[in-house]
Amino acid sequence: MDNIDVNGNSRIDYEEFLAATLAYNKLNREDNMMEAFKFFDVAGSGFITKQEILVRARVGPAQELVSAS
């Protein structure tokens, strides 16, 4: 709570709440974007090629699960 209670009044006001949730949401979005990038980066090279995009556009996660069974 001390990290969120910027003015030190032992209460979290709206601005402090908003700042804390925006920071959390930013980290959460970055994690989601990294997962999406890894999904397209089939070879794990750190780059996404046109071929990898084409592969993922044709085969989504649901189709992969069906193929694996």
Backbone bond lengths (Angstrom), bond angles and torsions (degrees), N, CA, C in turn:
res aa  C-N    CA-C-N  psi(-1)  N-CA   C-N-CA  omega(-1)  CA-C   N-CA-C  phi
1 M - - - 1.439 - - 1.528 111.19 -
2 D 1.315 116.56 -32.87 1.470 119.65 -178.90 1.527 111.72 -60.75
3 N 1.326 116.46 -33.11 1.460 119.65 179.28 1.528 111.88 -68.83
4 I 1.322 116.51 -29.36 1.461 121.23 -177.75 1.523 111.32 -88.21
5 D 1.329 117.04 -37.19 1.469 122.84 -177.73 1.526 109.23 -77.88
6 V 1.301 116.24 79.73 1.467 122.15 -173.07 1.524 111.98 -64.54
7 N 1.328 117.74 -40.51 1.469 119.61 -176.48 1.534 112.81 -84.29
8 G 1.334 118.00 -3.22 1.455 122.14 173.44 1.521 116.13 72.14
9 N 1.328 118.65 22.55 1.465 120.45 -178.75 1.534 112.78 -92.67
10 S 1.318 117.69 12.25 1.468 124.95 179.44 1.523 113.64 63.54
11 R 1.304 116.29 19.43 1.465 122.24 174.53 1.518 108.29 -136.49
12 I 1.300 115.43 150.51 1.467 120.13 177.69 1.518 107.92 -103.34
13 D 1.325 115.92 114.27 1.462 118.98 177.66 1.528 109.58 -87.62
14 Y 1.316 115.75 176.31 1.461 120.72 -174.94 1.522 112.03 -58.87
15 E 1.323 117.48 -44.63 1.472 120.59 -178.82 1.523 111.52 -62.57
16 E 1.322 117.57 -40.51 1.459 121.65 178.40 1.533 110.48 -67.53
17 F 1.335 115.80 -41.39 1.462 120.59 177.00 1.521 110.44 -61.69
18 L 1.314 116.25 -46.78 1.466 121.14 -179.95 1.525 111.06 -60.67
19 A 1.327 117.13 -45.43 1.469 120.93 179.70 1.523 111.17 -60.94
20 A 1.336 116.99 -41.88 1.467 120.78 -179.21 1.518 111.27 -67.45
21 T 1.318 117.69 -42.82 1.464 119.86 -178.02 1.518 111.29 -72.20
22 L 1.326 117.37 -34.31 1.467 119.41 176.99 1.524 110.45 -64.92
23 A 1.325 117.35 -40.33 1.463 120.74 178.14 1.521 110.07 -63.39
24 Y 1.338 117.14 -43.00 1.466 121.14 178.85 1.524 110.43 -64.04
25 N 1.321 116.45 -45.77 1.463 120.45 -179.31 1.525 111.89 -63.41
26 K 1.335 117.25 -35.14 1.462 120.24 178.03 1.522 110.01 -63.29
27 L 1.333 116.73 -45.19 1.467 120.10 178.85 1.519 110.45 -63.64
28 N 1.313 116.73 -41.21 1.456 121.60 179.96 1.530 110.74 -63.31
29 R 1.323 117.44 -42.62 1.471 121.40 177.77 1.524 111.09 -63.69
30 E 1.329 116.97 -41.09 1.460 120.21 179.22 1.523 110.49 -62.71
31 D 1.336 117.33 -40.46 1.467 120.72 177.04 1.524 110.49 -62.28
32 N 1.333 116.16 -43.68 1.463 120.05 178.98 1.524 111.84 -63.45
33 M 1.320 116.69 -40.07 1.460 120.04 179.31 1.531 110.82 -65.81
34 M 1.335 116.94 -38.28 1.461 120.26 178.48 1.522 110.32 -64.99
35 E 1.320 117.24 -41.69 1.469 120.60 177.50 1.521 110.90 -62.86
36 A 1.320 117.12 -41.04 1.468 120.67 177.81 1.525 110.36 -63.98
37 F 1.330 117.14 -41.43 1.463 120.85 178.47 1.527 110.43 -62.19
38 K 1.328 116.28 -45.40 1.464 120.37 179.76 1.526 111.51 -62.39
39 F 1.336 117.08 -34.23 1.458 120.94 177.65 1.531 110.34 -60.05
40 F 1.328 116.79 -43.69 1.464 120.57 -178.92 1.525 112.56 -79.07
41 D 1.330 117.83 -28.26 1.471 122.25 -179.75 1.529 109.02 -81.71
42 V 1.320 116.09 71.59 1.470 123.11 -174.07 1.530 111.31 -56.38
43 A 1.325 117.87 -41.85 1.462 121.97 -176.47 1.530 112.66 -79.77
44 G 1.326 117.49 -10.94 1.461 120.23 -178.41 1.513 113.41 70.60
45 S 1.334 116.83 27.00 1.456 121.80 -176.13 1.522 113.96 -83.47
46 G 1.325 117.05 -13.01 1.456 119.58 -174.00 1.511 112.35 89.91
47 F 1.302 116.54 2.07 1.460 123.41 178.15 1.517 108.35 -134.05
48 I 1.318 116.19 152.83 1.459 121.03 176.45 1.517 108.06 -111.04
49 T 1.322 115.73 121.82 1.459 120.52 179.01 1.531 110.18 -93.67
50 K 1.309 115.26 164.67 1.460 120.53 176.09 1.526 110.07 -59.31
51 Q 1.314 116.93 -40.13 1.465 121.44 -179.89 1.530 111.22 -62.46
52 E 1.336 116.68 -41.63 1.466 120.04 179.27 1.530 110.84 -64.17
53 I 1.325 117.02 -38.98 1.463 120.24 177.12 1.518 109.94 -63.25
54 L 1.318 116.28 -43.69 1.463 119.87 179.72 1.529 111.21 -63.49
55 V 1.326 116.65 -40.24 1.463 120.58 178.65 1.525 110.02 -62.35
56 R 1.310 117.23 -48.53 1.456 120.91 -177.39 1.526 111.96 -70.97
57 A 1.304 118.24 -29.62 1.467 120.68 178.05 1.521 110.61 -67.37
58 R 1.317 117.30 -30.63 1.463 122.01 179.91 1.518 113.02 -87.17
59 V 1.333 116.74 -32.85 1.469 121.13 -175.54 1.519 108.29 -123.07
60 G 1.324 116.02 106.53 1.460 121.22 177.88 1.511 110.55 -93.08
61 P 1.317 118.03 177.10 1.468 121.97 -178.20 1.536 112.90 -57.39
62 A 1.318 118.45 -39.93 1.475 120.31 -178.79 1.517 110.38 -64.19
63 Q 1.321 117.65 -41.55 1.457 120.47 179.93 1.517 110.97 -68.20
64 E 1.335 117.66 -33.77 1.460 120.58 177.91 1.527 110.14 -63.91
65 L 1.323 116.66 -40.64 1.466 119.93 179.89 1.536 111.04 -64.13
66 V 1.324 116.30 -39.54 1.466 120.15 178.17 1.517 110.51 -65.55
67 S 1.333 115.97 -41.72 1.466 120.62 -179.50 1.527 112.15 -65.85
68 A 1.334 116.25 -32.04 1.470 120.89 -176.47 1.528 111.62 -74.93
69 S 1.345 117.91 -20.73 1.471 118.13 -177.33 1.495 113.75 -87.51
